[in-house]
């Protein structure tokens, strides 16, 4: 077997929110569009009232109140990209509300009817969630959530029904992408809590044995990460017995796992497999991934979601709104440090640095902005007032542009 080799890390020549061309592939070559962490909330479950806005103020800039707008954008983009498959790698819903699941399933069926297979896997927010709420004015009420069987029933036409093989003990399944590739969805959120069931590991081994015998290349899909990406994304983000899954990946030559969960754009590797986490589609910079295959290589590229006819809260540009909303959340996270600075000018310089840092961190392109960030007056103020810390160092400890990757199969 050839060693896993990263042959190119592409420096993005276009800003993600400025690119409007589409990745064209030859006929007969599969094209995947992937999004993660949609966190869809039915518009029947909130009213933009006091309680809802207070609850959202504690979130990480998820555009929850524009869930339907996001789904519109995803559907339009899938069709514009002429993708064969849409993958949603977990956290389909805000907090597992049954109504959210039901409405999202109906929305996604639109793509199925147009010949695009929609493949899903549950995330940690989707099943048996205790925080399934309805927000109404200044009140919060419990609303129905879903259990494992409800989830399978609601999404019967998506993913599982299209399976080549499926696991009887979880929502894990195999989708035959083409004659050369299988997609292996490994569920750790239905009948277990962030662990691969022993029976599921046995099933994965059987699947990989079949793939090896037929000379099929396999790509793994999970919600949580199979590898640790950084110091600040540790135990709660990694599949607890992910080492067992990684051992199977190593044994059978699975070189790529697609995940999410962290909400940031990032990848890492252990010499045998790359775990690529895609930025939450609900959080700026709202990236989606396109995965294609070209002469023995896998191409992974991300692009900023564009939404036409966006006209809300005085904005007619979705990406401008998403960035400003993201900056507002960043501002709130910085508020305990405001009284450190001597004057408003220093505060503005520090905030400019912090805004740009957080945007680039979630977008996975800090490497492109590294010199600008480190050389900024804002960073110097962070050093002056001893605001640098382990988290900041971890954010700046980057090697690549994580928006693009080319791997040898």
N, C-alpha and C positions, 0 to 999 in steps of 0.2 A: 504494500500500500504506500502510496506517496504520502509524504509528511504534509500535514496541514500547513499551508503557506499563505500568508497575507502578502499579496504582491503589489498592492497599491492602496494607499489611503488618499482619496481624492480631496484636494482642497477645493471647496465649493466656490465656483467662480461667480455664482449668482446668489444674492440673498434669497433665503427660502421663501420669503413672502413676495418676491418679485418674479419668480420663475413661473411661466405659464405654458411652456412647451411640455410635451408628454413623452415619456420613455416608450419608444416604438420598438417592438420585437417582431421577429419574422413569424410568418404563419406556421402553426404547428408547435411553437415553443410556448410553454405555459408562462403566464404572468399573474403574479399574486399581488393583491393589495392588502396590507395589514394595518389595523388600528388597534389600540389598546386603551383600556380604562376610559370607556365612554361615560360611565356613571349617569346613565339616562334616568331622568325623573319625569314621570307623567305630569303633564300640565294640569291634570285634574287633582293633583296632590299638593299644590301650592298656589298661593295667591299674591306673592310678593309683599306679604304683610310683615308686621314687626318681627314675629317669631322666625319666619323664614329667613329674613335678611340678617337677623342676629345669628342664626345658625350658620349661614353661609359665610359670615364674617370670620368664622373660626376655621374655614376650609383653606386649601392651598390653591386658591384662584380657579377652581373648577367652574366652568361656565354652565352650571347646572340649570339655571333658569332659561337658557337657550338650548336645551336638550334637543328639541325638535328641529331647530335651525341647524344644529350640528349634524343631525341625521340626514337632513336635506342635503347638506354639503357633502357628506360621505357618499350618499347614493349618487349624486351628480358626478362626483369625482370618479367613482368606480366605473360609471358608464363612459365618462370622458377618457379615462385611461384605457378603456377596453380590456379591463382585467377579466381573467377567467374565474377567479376566486376572490372572495373577500373573507379575511380572517379577522375575528375580534377575539383577542387573546385575554379575555377575562375582565371582570368588573364591568359587566354590561350595564348594570343598574346602579343607582345612587346608593341605596341600602337594601336591595333585595325586595322591593315592593312588588307584590303580585301584579298590580295594575300596570306598573312600569314594564315588567317582563312581557305582559300580554300585548301591550301597545307596541313595544319595540319589535316583538316577533312579527306582528302584522306589517310594520313598516319595512322590515327586512325582507319579507316575503315578496315585495315588489321586485327586488333584484332576482330572487329565485325564478319568478315568472318570466324574467327576461334572459334567462339562461346563465346567470351568474350564481354559482354555488356559494352559499354563505356558511362558513364554518366557525363554530363558536366553542368556547370552553368556559366553565364558570370560574369566577374569581372569588376572592375571600369576602366580597360584599354581596354576593348574589344569592346564597342559599342559607336558610335558617338564620336570617339576620334579625337580631333583637331590636335594631334601630330603624325598622321600617315605619316611617311616620307620614302623616298627612299634616300639612301646615295650613292653618286658617286663622287669619288676623293675628291675634296675640295668643293663640293656642296651638298646642301640638297634640295630635291624637295618634294612637297606634293604628296602623293599617295592616291588612293581611300581607304576610310574607310568603315565601314558597319553600317547600321541602324538596328533597332530591327527585321524587317522582313527579311533583308539579313541574319542576324545571324541564325534565325530559318530555313531558306532555306538551308544554307550551312551545317548546322549540323542536317539536317532532319533525318538522320539515327542514330543519336547519342542522347541518353537521351530522348528527348521529344517524339520521335516516340515510345519509349518503355514504355511510361507512363501508369500507371493504371488510374490515374486521372491527369488532367492538368488545370491550371488556364488560363482563356481566356484573362486576362489582364496583364500577365507578363510571364516570362519564368519559372515560378514555376510549379513543377510537383511532382507526387508521383511515385516511382518505387517499385514494389513488389519484395523484395529480396528473400523471401521464405514464407512459410505458417505462420510464426510467426513475420516477420519483414518487415516494410516499410521504405523506405528512402524518406524523405521529403525535396525537394530542394526548397529553398525560395530565389527568385531573387529580388535584390534591385538595379540592375544596367541597366535594359533595359528601361522600361517605367518610371523610377524614378531615382533619384540620391541619393543613399544611404538611401532610405526609403522604408519600406514595404507599398505598396499601401493599402488604407483602404479596397478596394474590395478584395485584396489578403489576408489580415488578415481575412476577412469574409470567404474566401475560405479555408484558413488554419484551421479555427475553424470547418468548415463542415467536412474536411478530418479527423481531430482528433476525432470528434464525431463518424465517421464511424469506425475508428481504435479502439476506446474504446468499441464500441458495439460488435466488432468482436474479442476483446481481442488481438489486434495486438500491438506490441511494435514499436515505431517510433523513428528513429534517424534523427535529422535535419542536413541539409547541407546548409551553406551560404558561401559567399566569405568574406565579412566583419565580424567582430566579434559581437557576441550578448552580450558580457560582456566586461567591461574594464579590461585589463590584467595588466597594470602598468601605472605609471605616465607619461611615455614618449610615450605611445600608447593610446592617449586619443580620443578626439572628431572625428578626421578624420578617425579613425580606427573602431569605433563602429557604428553599424547601428543606425541612428539617433532616430528612434522610436523603437529601439530594446526592450525597456521595454514592449511594447505591445506584441511582439512576445514571450518574456520571460513569460509574464503573462499567455499566452496560453500554453506554455510549462509546467508551474507550474500546471495549472488547469488540464491538461490531462496527466501528468506524463511523459513528454519527458525529459529524463535524460541526453542526450548527444547531443551536436551540434558540428559538424566538420566544421572548418573554415580555413582561411589562412590569406592573406593580409599583415600581419606584416613582413613576411619573416623569422621570428624567430620561434623556436620550443618552445611552451609554452602552458599551460592550466591554467584555473582559474574556480571558481565556486561560486554560490550564495546560496548554500545549497539545491537548487532544480535541477539545471542543470549545467553540466560541458561544457564549451566552450573550445575545443581543437584545437589550431591553429598549423598546420603543416608547418615546415620550407619550404621555397621556394625550389622547386626541382632545380631551376636554380642558387641557391646561396649555397656556402659551408655551412654546410657539405652535402648538396644535399640529404636530407632525404626523404624517402617515408614511408608511414604507411601501416601496415597490420592490418586489423580489423577482428577478429573472435569471435565466440560465443561458450561458453562452460558451460553447466549445469547452466544456469541462470546468467552468467557473460559475460560482453563484454571485450575482450582483445584488447588493442590498443598498438602496438609496432612499433618502427621506426628502419629503417636500412639505411645505407649509400648506395646510388646508385653506382653500379659497372658497368664499361663500358669496354668491351674487345676490343682489337685491337686499343686502343687509341695511336696515334702516331702523335703528333702535337707540334710545337714549341720546339722541343728537348725533349719532355716528352713522355714516353711510359706508364705512370701511370696516369689515369684520376684523381684519388683522390689527388695525389701529385700536379698535375697541378692546380686543383681547390683550394686547400689550399694555394698554393703560390700566385695565382691570388687574392684570398681573402685577403691575408696579404699585397699585394701591395696596395689595396684599403684602408686597415686599416692604412698603412704607410702614405698615402696621407692625411687621416683625422687627422693625428697627427702632420703634418708638422709645424704648427704655434708654436709648443712648443719646437722645437729642440734647440733653442738658450738658453734655460733655464739651460741646464745641463752643468756641469763643463768640461766634457771631453767625448770622444767617448765611453768609458767603461760604464759611467752612462747612456748615450743614449741607448746603446745596452741592458742594463738591463731593462730600462724602456720600450723599445719596445718589448722585450720578454714577459714582463708581459701583455702589451696591446694586443699583438697578441693572446696570450692564452686566455685572458679575452674575446675578441671579438669572437673567435672561439667557446668557450664554451657557450657564450651568445646566439649566433645564433643556436647552436646545442642543447641547452636546458639541458646541463649537468654540469653547473657550480657547483652544489652541490658536484659532484664527485671530483672536482678540487679546492674546496673552500680553504681548508687549505694550499694547495700549492700556490695558488694565493695570499692569505693574508700574507703568510709567506715569500714571495719572496722579493729579494732585489729591484726589480722593483716597487713593491707596496710601499715599504718603501720610495723610491725616490718620488713617487707620493705624499706621505704624507709630505715629507721634503720640496718639492717645492709647496705645497698646490695646487696640481692638482686634488685632490679628489673633487667631486662636486655631485650635486643631481643625475645626469645621472649615474655616476659611482656607487653611493650608490644604485640606483634602479637596476642596472645590478647585483649587488652582493646580493640584497635582495631576496634570493631564499630559497625555502623550500624543493623542491623535484627534482628528476630527471624527467624532463618533456618529456623524450623520451618513457616512458612506463606508462601505466595506466590500472588498472583492476576495472571495475565498476559492481556492482550488478544491474541487469536489473529491 
